[in-house]
Amino acid sequence: MSDISKLTELRNLMLDMESSMGLQELSTVERDVYYAASDFPDTSDGVRTNTIRAHAIVASMSRPTFFRALKSLVGKGYLEQSGSASRGRYLVKAPK
């Protein structure tokens, strides 16, 4: 099996998993921000915005695009602003 075939197989598996978890309603950018935020250990006070922005998945994303996606994810219930901390911290919620 060629490398591209392996990548294609992985991508198809990922699409199936995203669909079964209900993530297909998110744009690619929203999914990337959600994945980046989800990659950090759960803490009671949430993950910092700067920590999410530094993640390799979203590091090359423009600042305005990142913050639009972040706001959209909060609106859709995938992220929640941490009430126990100051601005700039988010709690990751399980997909619907």
C-alpha positions in Angstrom: 0.0 0.0 0.0 1.4 3.4 -1.0 1.8 6.2 1.5 -0.9 8.2 -0.2 -3.3 5.3 0.0 -2.6 5.0 3.7 -3.3 8.7 4.1 -6.5 8.4 2.2 -7.6 5.5 4.4 -6.9 7.5 7.5 -8.8 10.5 6.1 -11.8 8.4 5.3 -11.7 6.9 8.8 -11.5 10.4 10.3 -14.5 11.6 8.2 -16.5 8.6 9.5 -15.6 9.3 13.1 -16.3 13.1 12.7 -19.7 12.2 11.3 -20.6 9.7 14.0 -19.6 12.3 16.7 -21.7 15.1 15.0 -18.7 17.2 14.1 -19.7 17.4 10.4 -21.7 20.5 11.2 -18.5 22.4 11.9 -16.4 24.1 9.3 -12.9 22.9 8.8 -11.5 25.9 10.7 -13.9 25.3 13.6 -12.9 21.6 13.7 -9.3 22.5 13.8 -9.8 24.9 16.7 -11.9 22.4 18.5 -9.2 19.7 18.0 -6.5 22.0 19.2 -8.5 23.0 22.3 -9.3 19.3 23.0 -5.6 18.3 22.9 -4.8 19.8 26.3 -5.5 18.2 29.7 -8.9 19.0 31.3 -8.5 21.6 34.0 -11.2 23.1 36.1 -10.3 26.6 34.9 -10.1 25.8 31.2 -7.4 26.1 28.5 -6.0 29.5 27.7 -6.6 31.1 24.3 -2.9 31.6 23.8 -2.2 28.0 24.5 -4.8 26.9 21.8 -3.3 29.4 19.3 0.1 28.0 19.8 -1.0 24.4 18.9 0.5 23.1 15.6 -3.0 22.5 14.1 -3.9 26.2 14.3 -0.6 28.0 14.5 -0.6 29.2 10.9 -4.3 30.3 11.1 -4.8 34.0 11.0 -5.8 35.7 14.2 -9.2 37.0 13.0 -10.1 33.5 11.6 -9.1 31.8 14.8 -11.2 34.2 16.9 -14.2 33.9 14.6 -14.1 30.1 14.9 -13.6 30.4 18.7 -16.7 32.6 19.0 -18.7 30.3 16.7 -17.7 27.2 18.8 -18.9 28.9 22.0 -22.2 29.8 20.2 -22.6 26.2 19.1 -21.9 24.8 22.6 -18.6 23.1 21.8 -16.6 25.4 24.0 -17.6 27.4 27.0 -15.9 30.4 28.6 -14.5 29.4 32.0 -16.5 31.1 34.8 -13.8 30.4 37.4 -11.1 32.3 35.6 -10.6 35.6 33.9 -11.2 36.2 30.2 -9.4 34.0 27.7 -10.0 30.6 29.2 -12.3 28.0 27.6 -13.7 24.6 28.7 -14.0 22.0 26.1 -17.5 20.4 25.9 -18.2 16.9 24.5 -19.6 16.9 20.9 -23.4 16.8 20.7 
